[in-house]
């Protein structure tokens, strides 16, 4: 397969997804440090950040399908925008988990405990936000519209206009 033929936004989403996956394994995602005793941390595969990473993996797999086998997907569904929503939800969960990380009960009186996101969390945030943006741009570049979500229930698909109103009685 020629990478020059791949949609640039799909390629950008895949690269950002792989970068996010890479940084998710570092134990510097969320850190708790106790002054004078050192620090400990966790990777992004902890608590509900695991769900967030699974959503990011689903969006990454979707971007790969768009890039290499997009013709197998049914037409009329805004797939890239749905994948962008999945990636956006994963990003939001990652950000929330990093900022709500608990120190595990190390908050004794008189002990200075610092808890928060580590350096890999910020790189993870940047890469997942970039992935979401690339998926949105890919969807808008493919002619999908946000208004397509309103018409998904119609029998004819998202591009079918609503039926005309009945004549007045």
C-alpha positions as CSV (number, residue, x, y, z in Angstrom):
1,X,0.0,0.0,0.0
2,X,1.3,3.4,-0.9
3,X,1.2,5.8,2.1
4,X,1.0,8.8,-0.3
5,X,-2.5,7.6,-1.3
6,X,-3.7,7.5,2.3
7,X,-5.7,10.5,3.5
8,X,-3.4,12.8,5.5
9,X,-5.9,13.2,8.3
10,X,-6.3,9.5,8.7
11,X,-2.5,9.1,8.7
12,X,-2.2,11.9,11.3
13,X,-4.9,10.2,13.5
14,X,-3.0,6.9,13.3
15,X,0.4,8.5,14.2
16,X,-1.2,10.4,17.1
17,X,-2.9,7.2,18.3
18,X,0.3,5.2,18.2
19,X,2.1,8.0,20.1
20,X,-0.7,8.0,22.7
21,X,-0.4,4.2,23.0
22,X,3.4,4.5,23.5
23,X,3.1,7.2,26.3
24,X,0.3,5.4,28.0
25,X,2.7,2.7,29.4
26,X,5.0,5.1,31.2
27,X,4.5,5.3,35.0
28,X,4.7,9.1,34.9
29,X,1.0,9.5,33.8
30,X,-0.1,10.3,37.4
31,X,2.4,10.9,40.2
32,X,2.2,11.2,43.9
33,X,5.3,12.5,45.7
34,X,5.9,12.8,49.4
35,X,8.5,15.4,50.3
36,X,11.5,13.7,51.7
37,X,10.4,10.2,50.8
38,X,10.3,10.1,47.0
39,X,7.5,9.6,44.5
40,X,5.4,6.9,43.0
41,X,3.2,6.9,39.9
42,X,1.0,4.9,37.6
43,X,0.5,4.4,33.9
44,X,-2.6,5.4,32.0
45,X,-3.8,1.7,32.4
46,X,-5.2,2.4,35.8
47,X,-8.8,2.8,37.1
48,X,-11.1,4.4,34.5
49,X,-8.2,5.6,32.5
50,X,-8.1,2.0,31.2
51,X,-11.5,2.6,29.7
52,X,-10.2,5.8,28.2
53,X,-7.2,4.0,26.6
54,X,-9.5,1.3,25.2
55,X,-11.6,4.0,23.6
56,X,-8.4,5.5,22.1
57,X,-7.5,2.1,20.8
58,X,-11.0,1.8,19.1
59,X,-10.5,5.2,17.5
60,X,-7.0,4.1,16.4
61,X,-8.4,0.9,14.8
62,X,-11.2,3.0,13.1
63,X,-8.6,5.3,11.7
64,X,-6.7,2.4,10.3
65,X,-9.9,1.0,8.7
66,X,-10.6,4.4,7.1
67,X,-7.1,4.6,5.7
68,X,-6.7,1.1,4.4
69,X,-10.2,-0.5,4.0
70,X,-12.7,2.4,4.0
71,X,-14.6,1.0,1.1
72,X,-16.0,-1.8,3.2
73,X,-17.8,0.5,5.6
74,X,-21.5,1.2,4.8
75,X,-22.0,4.6,3.2
76,X,-24.2,7.3,4.7
77,X,-22.9,7.0,8.3
78,X,-20.5,9.7,9.5
79,X,-17.9,7.1,10.7
80,X,-15.0,9.5,11.1
81,X,-17.1,11.8,13.3
82,X,-18.3,8.9,15.4
83,X,-14.6,7.8,15.8
84,X,-13.8,11.4,16.7
85,X,-16.5,11.3,19.4
86,X,-15.0,8.1,20.8
87,X,-11.5,9.6,20.8
88,X,-12.8,12.8,22.4
89,X,-14.5,10.8,25.2
90,X,-11.3,8.8,25.7
91,X,-9.3,12.1,25.9
92,X,-11.7,13.6,28.4
93,X,-11.6,10.5,30.6
94,X,-7.7,10.6,30.5
95,X,-7.6,14.2,31.5
96,X,-10.1,13.7,34.4
97,X,-8.3,10.6,35.7
98,X,-4.9,12.4,35.7
99,X,-6.3,15.3,37.7
100,X,-8.3,13.2,40.1
101,X,-5.6,10.7,40.9
102,X,-5.6,9.8,44.6
103,X,-2.4,9.5,46.6
104,X,-3.7,6.3,48.2
105,X,-4.1,7.6,51.7
106,X,-0.6,9.1,52.1
107,X,-2.1,12.4,53.4
108,X,-0.9,12.2,57.0
109,X,-0.9,15.4,59.0
110,X,2.3,17.3,58.6
111,X,3.4,15.4,55.5
112,X,3.7,17.4,52.3
113,X,2.1,15.3,49.5
114,X,1.9,16.4,45.9
115,X,-0.4,14.6,43.5
116,X,-1.1,15.3,39.9
117,X,-0.3,14.4,36.3
118,X,3.2,13.6,35.3
119,X,5.1,14.4,32.1
120,X,3.7,11.4,30.1
121,X,0.2,12.6,30.9
122,X,0.7,15.9,29.2
123,X,2.2,14.1,26.1
124,X,-0.7,11.7,26.2
125,X,-3.2,14.7,26.4
126,X,-1.6,16.4,23.4
127,X,-1.5,13.2,21.3
128,X,-5.1,12.2,22.0
129,X,-6.4,15.8,21.3
130,X,-4.4,15.7,18.1
131,X,-6.0,12.4,17.2
132,X,-9.5,13.7,17.8
133,X,-8.8,16.8,15.7
134,X,-7.4,14.7,12.8
135,X,-10.5,12.5,12.9
136,X,-12.8,15.5,12.9
137,X,-10.9,17.1,10.0
138,X,-10.9,13.8,8.2
139,X,-14.7,13.5,8.6
140,X,-15.3,17.1,7.5
141,X,-12.9,16.6,4.5
142,X,-14.8,13.5,3.5
143,X,-18.0,15.5,3.2
144,X,-19.5,14.4,6.5
145,X,-21.5,17.0,8.5
146,X,-22.4,17.2,12.1
147,X,-26.0,17.5,11.0
148,X,-25.8,14.0,9.7
149,X,-26.2,12.8,13.3
150,X,-29.7,14.2,13.4
151,X,-30.8,12.2,10.4
152,X,-29.3,8.8,11.2
153,X,-32.8,7.4,12.1
154,X,-34.2,8.1,8.7
155,X,-34.7,5.0,6.4
156,X,-32.8,6.5,3.6
157,X,-29.7,7.5,5.6
158,X,-28.3,10.8,6.7
159,X,-28.8,12.6,3.4
160,X,-32.5,11.9,3.1
161,X,-34.5,15.1,3.7
162,X,-37.5,14.9,6.1
163,X,-40.9,14.1,4.6
164,X,-43.0,17.1,3.6
165,X,-45.6,18.2,6.2
166,X,-49.2,17.0,5.6
167,X,-51.6,19.4,3.9
168,X,-53.7,21.5,6.2
169,X,-57.2,20.0,6.9
